């Protein structure tokens, strides 16, 4: 793969990269660059995590990166997930590993747990260094990475530790690239602010779009939600989208690109109901190997379901 092909592979499907020039320089170096994505094991895996993040991890591996999936159990503990029970969080982390295997993430990916880091005094020294290089106001602005509001730190001071830990994680793993959804941007920018002050190497920040709920939800209407599923999941993974239609409306039609779908919809050739049916069928097709995997390996999934049932 040429340097330009590697660059386009890394950028494929991303929302932004900070910065493109730094990424190009990174890819021009000899050796194997290190990349990670950090995830809280906090319940059943979201389709966006499985497919969007899973696909980007595959892209990074194809582009020559050593990829790490960091299962942030202690971070989830701070964030009050699964009853703040570290054993439950460990079980859920094992289920997340199953989920990524089920969608085809290569076995060459390295899985790390926050529980492995916190045993080292040097890790906590790194957390303190990150904290001392930041203001409380700057840390509070980063709390959105947890899905929290800034004022929630007034009720629970442990929340202020979380962003500093995420900054420390990047340094501790000696990373060259940090991957995450756009919701993780604040943490990555916090690292980029802190790194020059502490003499740490800079990292490239790569962000994917956020995937809305299956019903559209929030500010995104139903059709836009379905469009996003096809653009972020179906075309990158399958290369096409087949829309089943009644013969009286022209019969089944297959689109080779997202732009073709968008144009057909904008021109009134593709009905919203047909688009919804096509995306549902496409998602079911992509989920078929996932179902097969968990039918053969149900233990961790059933354990997480039991945890969720028991509150």
PAMAR-85223 format. One line per 5 residues: number of its first residue (from 1); for each residue x, y, z of N, C-alpha, C. Coordinates in steps of 0.001 Angstrom, whole numbers. Example, Ala and Ser with C-alpha at 12.3 -4.5 7.8 and 13.67 -1.06 7.14 Angstrom:
1) 13190 -5690 7800 12300 -4500 7800 13200 -3300 7800 | 12850 -2250 7080 13670 -1060 7140 12900 30 7870 $
% end
This chain:
1) 848 -1189 0 0 0 0 889 1246 0 | 632 2159 -935 1422 3381 -1046 1099 4323 114 | 1987 5310 376 1691 6278 1438 347 6978 1249 | 6 7338 10 -1277 8008 -227 -2447 7062 31 | -2295 5796 -353 -3345 4808 -80 -3508 4587 1414 $
6) -2396 4564 2144 -2473 4436 3602 -3213 5626 4202 | -2896 6821 3706 -3555 8035 4209 -5052 7965 3979 | -5463 7616 2782 -6886 7567 2463 -7591 6460 3234 | -6899 5369 3512 -7480 4287 4305 -7762 4755 5724 | -6815 5493 6300 -7010 6016 7662 -8140 7035 7691 $
11) -8215 7892 6683 -9216 8965 6669 -10601 8492 6277 | -10702 7332 5671 -11968 6836 5143 -13058 6808 6218 | -14158 7505 5955 -15289 7499 6869 -15126 8340 8113 | -14032 9103 8206 -13802 9909 9407 -14464 11276 9278 | -14692 11916 10411 -15272 13259 10452 -14188 14324 10375 $
16) -13077 14092 11096 -11972 15044 11079 -10700 14346 11539 | -9579 14939 11168 -8286 14507 11683 -7526 15751 12100 | -6856 15652 13245 -6078 16774 13778 -4648 16263 14006 | -3753 16598 13092 -3960 17316 11849 -3608 16388 10685 | -4064 16753 9493 -3776 15939 8309 -2278 15899 8017 $
21) -1616 17038 8171 -170 17078 7914 580 16177 8893 | 174 16189 10151 824 15328 11138 592 13859 10821 | -606 13531 10338 -890 12148 9958 -15 11733 8788 | 116 12618 7797 948 12288 6642 2403 12067 7070 | 2901 12924 7956 4266 12767 8456 4418 11458 9215 $
26) 3407 11118 10031 3436 9868 10792 3525 8663 9861 | 2752 8695 8789 2735 7566 7864 4008 7477 7034 | 4745 8580 6934 6000 8573 6191 7160 8013 7012 | 6971 7863 8318 8046 7347 9173 8218 5846 8979 | 9405 5380 9330 9624 3942 9373 9086 3393 10695 $
31) 8913 2111 10759 8397 1505 11979 6890 1415 11950 | 6348 889 13028 4908 658 13139 4299 1650 14109 | 3466 2577 13627 2822 3535 14540 1772 2838 15399 | 1499 3431 16564 575 2845 17534 -692 3700 17621 | -1836 3029 17534 -3124 3717 17604 -4019 3016 18608 $
36) -4968 3787 19183 -5899 3165 20113 -7263 3806 19999 | -8242 3076 20498 -9559 3629 20782 -9928 3158 22180 | -10423 4082 23003 -10814 3747 24368 -12323 3666 24493 | -12802 2627 25164 -14245 2396 25281 -14600 1989 26697 | -15696 2528 27199 -16235 2076 28479 -17061 807 28263 $
41) -16727 -292 28921 -17567 -1496 28832 -18758 -1346 29774 | -19842 -774 29270 -20902 -320 30172 -22281 -860 29848 | -22366 -1896 29027 -23667 -2447 28679 -23588 -3160 27349 | -24720 -3317 26683 -24726 -3956 25377 -24074 -3043 24343 | -23308 -3627 23456 -22549 -2845 22487 -23471 -2175 21471 $
46) -23246 -903 21244 -23997 -117 20273 -23545 -495 18868 | -24464 -455 17909 -24117 -804 16535 -23052 141 15984 | -23051 1389 16450 -22023 2319 16013 -20646 1908 16505 | -20558 1444 17744 -19290 952 18274 -18830 -269 17494 | -19742 -1204 17285 -19388 -2452 16623 -18933 -2226 15189 $
51) -19706 -1453 14430 -19436 -1332 13010 -18571 -129 12650 | -18887 1057 13174 -18115 2245 12798 -16716 2183 13409 | -16639 1999 14726 -15325 1910 15368 -14604 636 14945 | -15339 -477 14900 -14718 -1726 14467 -14108 -1607 13076 | -14820 -969 12153 -14309 -797 10792 -13081 104 10762 $
56) -13088 1164 11597 -11927 2053 11620 -10705 1354 12195 | -10904 476 13180 -9781 -302 13705 -9217 -1190 12595 | -10092 -1803 11817 -9644 -2606 10673 -8877 -1746 9682 | -9373 -533 9419 -8681 379 8502 -7272 693 9006 | -7157 967 10295 -5850 1300 10865 -4882 130 10741 $
61) -5373 -1067 10971 -4515 -2245 10842 -4068 -2410 9395 | -4996 -2220 8442 -4627 -2316 7025 -3601 -1259 6635 | -3669 -103 7292 -2739 985 6992 -1407 831 7716 | -1218 -276 8429 75 -557 9034 227 -169 10488 | -862 153 11177 -803 512 12589 -871 -728 13475 $
66) -235 -624 14620 -530 -1551 15711 -1717 -951 16452 | -2854 -1640 16421 -4095 -1091 16964 -4401 -1690 18327 | -4820 -819 19243 -5176 -1199 20607 -6627 -820 20867 | -7404 -1760 21364 -8731 -1456 21893 -8602 -1455 23403 | -8784 -276 23984 -8589 -76 25414 -9937 -161 26108 $
71) -10111 -1165 26930 -11368 -1394 27636 -11267 -723 29000 | -11867 457 29088 -11646 1380 30206 -12578 1070 31368 | -12293 -30 32070 -13178 -458 33154 -13169 513 34334 | -12013 1030 34703 -11967 1982 35816 -12623 3307 35445 | -12538 3690 34205 -13203 4898 33746 -14716 4723 33838 $
76) -15197 3540 33454 -16627 3241 33569 -17064 3224 35034 | -16173 2791 35914 -16447 2812 37357 -16646 4249 37839 | -15750 5144 37433 -15896 6555 37791 -17196 7116 37227 | -17589 6630 36040 -18773 7133 35346 -20051 6422 35784 | -19984 5690 36897 -21164 5090 37534 -21850 4027 36681 $
81) -21098 3327 35861 -21684 2310 35000 -21742 949 35702 | -22784 192 35396 -22999 -1169 35911 -22842 -1246 37426 | -23438 -280 38098 -23447 -299 39560 -22099 -67 40208 | -21152 481 39443 -19789 706 39951 -19199 -583 40524 | -19463 -1694 39847 -18955 -2997 40263 -17863 -3408 39272 $
86) -16607 -3441 39725 -15494 -3701 38825 -15545 -5104 38221 | -16090 -6065 38938 -16220 -7412 38374 -17237 -7409 37242 | -18362 -6721 37431 -19341 -6600 36349 -18733 -5905 35135 | -17933 -4889 35378 -17289 -4166 34283 -16269 -5039 33561 | -15582 -5906 34302 -14634 -6839 33669 -15371 -7815 32761 $
91) -16498 -8334 33246 -17303 -9255 32432 -17777 -8569 31160 | -18216 -7327 31308 -18691 -6579 30150 -17550 -6306 29173 | -16350 -6063 29688 -15196 -5858 28809 -14915 -7118 27993 | -15032 -8293 28620 -14838 -9540 27879 -15907 -9699 26795 | -17127 -9264 27094 -18199 -9291 26093 -17884 -8343 24940 $
96) -17316 -7172 25237 -16944 -6235 24174 -15912 -6879 23237 | -14962 -7619 23813 -13990 -8322 22978 -14703 -9296 22047 | -15691 -10015 22576 -16497 -10911 21747 -17182 -10136 20623 | -17737 -8968 20968 -18450 -8171 19981 -17563 -7763 18822 | -16343 -7350 19116 -15434 -6961 18041 -15000 -8168 17212 $
101) -14790 -9294 17870 -14473 -10507 17104 -15634 -10875 16192 | -16855 -10691 16695 -18047 -11072 15927 -18201 -10259 14654 | -17747 -8994 14652 -17879 -8170 13449 -16630 -8216 12583 | -15685 -9066 12954 -14542 -9301 12085 -13307 -8484 12349 | -13198 -7841 13518 -11956 -7138 13848 -10827 -8172 13932 $
106) -9719 -7950 13260 -8651 -8958 13203 -8088 -9315 14577 | -7613 -10538 14687 -7035 -11006 15945 -5742 -10287 16299 | -5153 -9575 15337 -3906 -8864 15613 -4110 -7655 16516 | -5357 -7220 16714 -5613 -6097 17611 -5223 -6482 19034 | -4707 -5529 19791 -4335 -5761 21191 -5420 -5185 22088 $
111) -5867 -5976 23061 -6853 -5519 24034 -6145 -5233 25355 | -6376 -4049 25886 -5817 -3672 27177 -6936 -3200 28090 | -6739 -3378 29398 -7713 -2986 30408 -7117 -1883 31278 | -7953 -936 31673 -7494 78 32620 -7034 -563 33922 | -7642 -1674 34291 -7269 -2360 35526 -5793 -2752 35543 $
116) -5216 -2943 34350 -3793 -3272 34272 -2926 -2043 34552 | -3441 -858 34220 -2656 363 34364 -2607 843 35811 | -3753 754 36486 -3882 1398 37796 -3045 715 38869 | -2483 -435 38567 -1622 -1135 39533 -239 -513 39651 | 76 426 38750 1421 991 38689 1443 2405 39263 $
121) 2282 2662 40259 2391 4029 40796 2773 5048 39717 | 3566 4607 38738 3993 5528 37679 2813 6003 36827 | 1807 5152 36695 616 5579 35952 -64 6730 36676 | -218 6599 37987 -880 7668 38755 -35 8938 38776 | 1271 8782 38696 2119 9966 38568 1815 10691 37250 $
126) 1573 9918 36198 1229 10506 34904 -110 11225 34976 | -1080 10628 35676 -2380 11275 35867 -2203 12618 36580 | -1376 12627 37608 -1142 13858 38368 -437 14895 37503 | 524 14446 36692 1202 15382 35789 212 16040 34833 | -695 15236 34275 -1704 15781 33370 -2606 16769 34095 $
131) -2960 16466 35339 -3815 17344 36129 -3119 18658 36446 | -1835 18579 36798 -1097 19784 37170 -843 20686 35964 | -878 20105 34764 -680 20899 33547 -1992 21467 33012 | -3101 21233 33737 -4419 21684 33297 -5069 22512 34395 | -5996 23360 34012 -6797 24077 34999 -8070 23285 35285 $
136) -8700 23576 36407 -9971 22924 36723 -11011 23254 35650 | -11015 24502 35194 -11974 24897 34160 -11768 24095 32883 | -10499 23856 32509 -10211 23091 31284 -10645 21636 31457 | -10412 21073 32626 -10842 19698 32909 -12358 19604 32866 | -13034 20579 33451 -14506 20549 33482 -15086 20584 32071 $
141) -14468 21340 31176 -14969 21406 29807 -14887 20055 29108 | -13988 19206 29572 -13805 17893 28942 -14755 16834 29488 | -15574 17182 30466 -16458 16175 31062 -17494 15634 30084 | -17720 16336 28988 -18683 15839 27998 -18228 14526 27382 | -16940 14177 27488 -16465 12890 26973 -17115 11741 27719 $
146) -17623 12004 28909 -18275 10986 29722 -19783 10967 29522 | -20263 11882 28662 -21705 12047 28569 -22255 12788 29772 | -21413 13614 30399 -21782 14341 31614 -21758 15840 31376 | -22495 16580 32217 -22449 18029 32201 -21367 18509 33155 | -20853 19702 32879 -19767 20227 33695 -20130 20292 35175 $
151) -21384 20676 35463 -21773 20878 36861 -21859 19579 37659 | -21841 18434 36986 -21928 17172 37722 -20696 16923 38579 | -19587 17575 38238 -18390 17443 39067 -18577 18083 40434 | -19570 18982 40561 -19838 19601 41859 -20404 18593 42852 | -21010 17517 42338 -21601 16498 43198 -20680 15305 43416 $
156) -19717 15123 42517 -18849 13951 42578 -17483 14335 42019 | -16521 14609 42912 -15214 15105 42478 -14427 14075 41686 | -14798 12789 41783 -14071 11769 41014 -14203 12007 39512 | -15296 12680 39105 -15488 12954 37691 -14342 13783 37111 | -13710 14611 37947 -12606 15437 37472 -11355 14619 37185 $
161) -11283 13398 37741 -10121 12548 37499 -10157 11945 36100 | -11359 11727 35608 -11555 10990 34354 -10790 11598 33167 | -10958 12905 32853 -10223 13457 31707 -8715 13348 31873 | -8216 13555 33082 -6774 13440 33307 -6309 12005 33093 | -7136 11032 33473 -6798 9633 33217 -6742 9354 31720 $
166) -7692 9910 30970 -7697 9652 29536 -6467 10256 28868 | -6054 11427 29327 -4817 12021 28831 -3628 11138 29205 | -3603 10679 30445 -2503 9819 30902 -2456 8510 30124 | -3620 7971 29782 -3670 6709 29030 -2907 6830 27712 | -3115 7940 27019 -2483 8137 25714 -966 8157 25857 $
171) -484 8843 26875 962 8892 27105 1482 7539 27574 | 757 6895 28475 1191 5619 29059 1347 4542 27982 | 470 4557 26982 532 3551 25911 1470 3945 24778 | 2110 5114 24903 3079 5565 23893 2442 5584 22507 | 1307 6273 22411 526 6254 21188 982 7313 20188 $
176) 656 7039 18937 872 8008 17866 -441 8562 17333 | -1534 7821 17539 -2843 8253 17037 -3919 7829 18021 | -4835 8743 18305 -5975 8460 19181 -7239 8513 18337 | -7984 7409 18349 -9231 7294 17594 -10410 7400 18545 | -11468 8040 18102 -12698 8107 18894 -13792 8784 18102 $
181) -15018 8695 18610 -16102 9462 18029 -15899 10938 18310 | -16692 11773 17674 -16584 13217 17892 -16826 13590 19349 | -17510 12711 20098 -17741 12982 21514 -16450 12911 22329 | -15400 12314 21781 -14123 12208 22488 -13150 13328 22120 | -13591 14254 21328 -12699 15308 20843 -12089 16117 21983 $
186) -12902 16440 23000 -12396 17255 24107 -11207 16591 24802 | -11265 15285 24981 -10168 14585 25646 -8902 14606 24794 | -9061 14371 23510 -7896 14364 22632 -7281 15753 22519 | -8125 16779 22479 -7596 18145 22435 -6932 18523 23761 | -7458 17983 24861 -6814 18214 26156 -5415 17613 26155 $
191) -5283 16411 25614 -3944 15822 25508 -3037 16708 24646 | -3549 17165 23520 -2722 17967 22620 -2315 19293 23264 | -3143 19818 24173 -2784 21028 24918 -1706 20743 25966 | -1843 19600 26613 -971 19257 27738 401 18773 27275 | 444 18031 26179 1674 17364 25747 2885 18296 25629 $
196) 2767 19463 24971 3951 20328 24866 4432 20833 26227 | 3521 21035 27158 3901 21530 28488 4721 20502 29251 | 4451 19221 28994 5106 18147 29739 6223 17475 28954 | 6467 17944 27740 7516 17339 26926 7125 15994 26344 | 5821 15726 26267 5346 14475 25684 5226 14632 24173 $
201) 5313 13506 23468 5156 13583 22016 3696 13877 21671 | 3514 14522 20532 2159 14859 20106 1503 13645 19433 | 182 13576 19487 -545 12494 18829 -1526 13069 17810 | -1773 12300 16772 -2808 12630 15804 -4147 12222 16404 | -5160 13061 16266 -6510 12754 16755 -7422 12503 15560 $
206) -8008 11321 15521 -8879 10914 14418 -10285 10667 14958 | -11271 11356 14394 -12627 11289 14933 -13624 10813 13880 | -14514 9923 14329 -15576 9425 13467 -16876 10159 13782 | -17803 10208 12827 -19110 10814 13113 -19841 10000 14174 | -20748 10657 14880 -21587 9953 15837 -22781 9364 15108 $
211) -23112 8138 15439 -24222 7449 14788 -25486 7661 15610 | -26550 8218 15029 -27782 8417 15783 -28494 7099 16031 | -29485 7140 16889 -30260 5948 17202 -30985 5449 15964 | -31431 4195 16016 -32064 3586 14855 -33335 4303 14432 | -33967 5037 15356 -35185 5763 15002 -34906 7209 14595 $
216) -33634 7517 14304 -33282 8900 13995 -32973 9611 15292 | -33973 10049 16002 -33806 10579 17349 -33217 11970 17381 | -33487 12679 18459 -32894 13988 18695 -33175 14953 17562 | -32093 15604 17099 -32248 16606 16051 -32287 15998 14653 | -32101 14691 14552 -32047 14062 13249 -33365 13357 12963 $
221) -33977 13643 11804 -35248 13009 11502 -35049 11567 11062 | -36158 10857 10891 -36111 9428 10636 -35336 9102 9372 | -35617 9822 8292 -34945 9528 7033 -33452 9816 7142 | -33093 10934 7787 -31676 11252 7958 -30979 10171 8763 | -31684 9632 9758 -31115 8545 10550 -30837 7330 9697 $
226) -31781 6974 8822 -31581 5831 7944 -30447 6109 6960 | -30395 7343 6438 -29318 7708 5534 -27963 7502 6213 | -27870 7918 7476 -26583 7819 8160 -26160 6367 8337 | -27138 5466 8542 -26786 4051 8677 -26180 3526 7390 | -26763 3933 6251 -26222 3456 4980 -24844 4046 4718 $
231) -24660 5347 5020 -23374 5998 4733 -22275 5500 5673 | -22579 5329 6961 -21537 5001 7940 -21314 3518 8119 | -22275 2677 7750 -22147 1243 7993 -22207 435 6711 | -23290 560 5938 -23566 -402 4881 -22629 -273 3683 | -22416 937 3189 -21532 1054 2029 -20073 733 2365 $
236) -19519 1255 3467 -18131 899 3770 -17918 -592 3968 | -18902 -1271 4546 -18712 -2684 4864 -19150 -3607 3724 | -20121 -3178 2930 -20691 -4086 1933 -20507 -3600 506 | -20333 -2290 333 -20082 -1754 -993 -21320 -1505 -1834 | -22482 -1835 -1319 -23706 -1617 -2086 -24889 -1610 -1124 $
241) -26046 -1176 -1624 -27283 -1206 -849 -28410 -1658 -1767 | -29048 -2773 -1419 -30167 -3275 -2192 -31461 -2872 -1510 | -32326 -2216 -2260 -33619 -1776 -1747 -34708 -2697 -2299 | -35364 -3483 -1427 -36467 -4320 -1917 -37710 -3464 -2149 | -38309 -3594 -3350 -39491 -2785 -3677 -40533 -3654 -4376 $
246) -41762 -3259 -4208 -42868 -3910 -4905 -42667 -3746 -6417 | -42928 -4807 -7194 -42755 -4694 -8655 -43520 -3538 -9280 | -44672 -3187 -8689 -45441 -2087 -9285 -44761 -733 -9092 | -43771 -684 -8198 -42999 549 -8007 -41607 438 -8624 | -41435 -536 -9504 -40157 -667 -10207 -39322 -1849 -9794 $
251) -39738 -2566 -8745 -38983 -3737 -8306 -37731 -3372 -7539 | -36996 -4394 -7134 -35777 -4182 -6352 -34773 -3336 -7129 | -34029 -2523 -6371 -33000 -1691 -6996 -31757 -1727 -6119 | -30581 -1748 -6746 -29312 -1792 -6027 -28514 -532 -6322 | -28006 100 -5265 -27198 1310 -5390 -25738 970 -5082 $
256) -24853 1521 -5888 -23430 1224 -5732 -22700 2245 -4871 | -23344 3358 -4528 -22698 4372 -3699 -23747 5136 -2905 | -23300 5748 -1820 -24204 6562 -1016 -24730 7746 -1806 | -23882 8344 -2642 -24319 9492 -3439 -25472 9122 -4368 | -25430 7880 -4880 -26526 7430 -5737 -27831 7338 -4948 $
261) -27750 6840 -3701 -28937 6756 -2845 -29473 8151 -2555 | -28571 9056 -2167 -28992 10412 -1820 -29650 11115 -3009 | -29087 10946 -4192 -29663 11583 -5383 -31029 11000 -5711 | -31138 9675 -5615 -32412 9017 -5910 -33491 9468 -4942 | -33119 9619 -3680 -34086 10080 -2682 -34469 11542 -2923 $
266) -33467 12370 -3206 -33724 13794 -3439 -34595 14013 -4675 | -34427 13147 -5677 -35204 13274 -6912 -36597 12662 -6797 | -36912 12087 -5638 -38225 11498 -5447 -38381 10110 -6028 | -37271 9520 -6467 -37329 8181 -7047 -37345 7089 -5979 | -36833 7419 -4791 -36750 6453 -3694 -37643 6918 -2550 $
271) -38647 6113 -2218 -39604 6467 -1172 -38977 6223 205 | -39278 7079 1207 -38733 6876 2555 -39006 5485 3118 | -40204 4955 2842 -40536 3624 3345 -39619 2565 2741 | -39311 2698 1456 -38410 1747 799 -36978 1890 1323 | -36565 3145 1552 -35236 3374 2114 -35115 2699 3472 $
276) -36134 2864 4312 -36118 2250 5638 -36026 732 5534 | -36817 149 4634 -36801 -1306 4477 -35447 -1790 3977 | -34844 -1036 3053 -33546 -1430 2518 -32441 -1376 3549 | -32449 -317 4380 -31435 -192 5424 -31624 -1296 6473 | -32883 -1576 6832 -33146 -2649 7793 -32643 -3986 7268 $
281) -32902 -4258 5993 -32438 -5516 5399 -30913 -5564 5356 | -30288 -4428 5027 -28829 -4381 4988 -28196 -4587 6341 | -28780 -3960 7361 -28267 -4145 8712 -28427 -5590 9166 | -29570 -6188 8865 -29779 -7591 9228 -28738 -8488 8569 | -28404 -8166 7330 -27379 -8949 6633 -26031 -8825 7330 $
286) -25687 -7603 7742 -24418 -7393 8430 -24397 -8030 9813 | -25573 -8101 10442 -25655 -8668 11790 -25716 -10192 11801 | -25929 -10804 10649 -26047 -12270 10599 -24830 -12978 11190 | -23583 -12607 10822 -22436 -13283 11442 -22298 -12984 12928 | -22808 -11829 13360 -22780 -11509 14794 -23682 -12466 15562 $
291) -24883 -12673 15034 -25798 -13627 15666 -25168 -15017 15710 | -24548 -15414 14604 -23928 -16738 14532 -22813 -16871 15570 | -22016 -15812 15726 -20923 -15841 16703 -21466 -16028 18108 | -22483 -15237 18464 -22982 -15305 19838 -23821 -16560 20099 | -24346 -17154 19060 -24982 -18455 19246 -23948 -19505 19637 $
296) -22744 -19368 19088 -21666 -20318 19405 -20906 -19936 20670 | -20932 -18640 21041 -20174 -18163 22212 -21073 -17263 23058 | -22066 -17829 23728 -23067 -16993 24406 -22698 -16560 25822 | -21614 -17090 26381 -21387 -16937 27823 -21297 -15491 28280 | -20432 -14704 27652 -20252 -13326 28113 -21476 -12467 27836 $
301) -22123 -12677 26695 -23344 -11937 26382 -24423 -12230 27416 | -24631 -13505 27740 -25650 -13854 28724 -25301 -13308 30101 | -24020 -13273 30422 -23602 -12722 31723 -23922 -11231 31805 | -23681 -10494 30710 -23990 -9058 30705 -25492 -8835 30773 | -26265 -9647 30071 -27719 -9536 30135 -28213 -9755 31574 $
306) -27617 -10717 32250 -28007 -10990 33648 -27672 -9811 34543 | -26510 -9196 34326 -26126 -8014 35100 -27126 -6884 34896 | -27512 -6673 33643 -28459 -5608 33335 -29847 -5895 33910 | -30251 -7167 33880 -31561 -7528 34460 -31588 -7291 35958 | -30475 -7565 36601 -30408 -7448 38062 -30131 -6027 38532 $
311) -29977 -5139 37590 -29759 -3740 37944 -28396 -3456 38498 $
% end
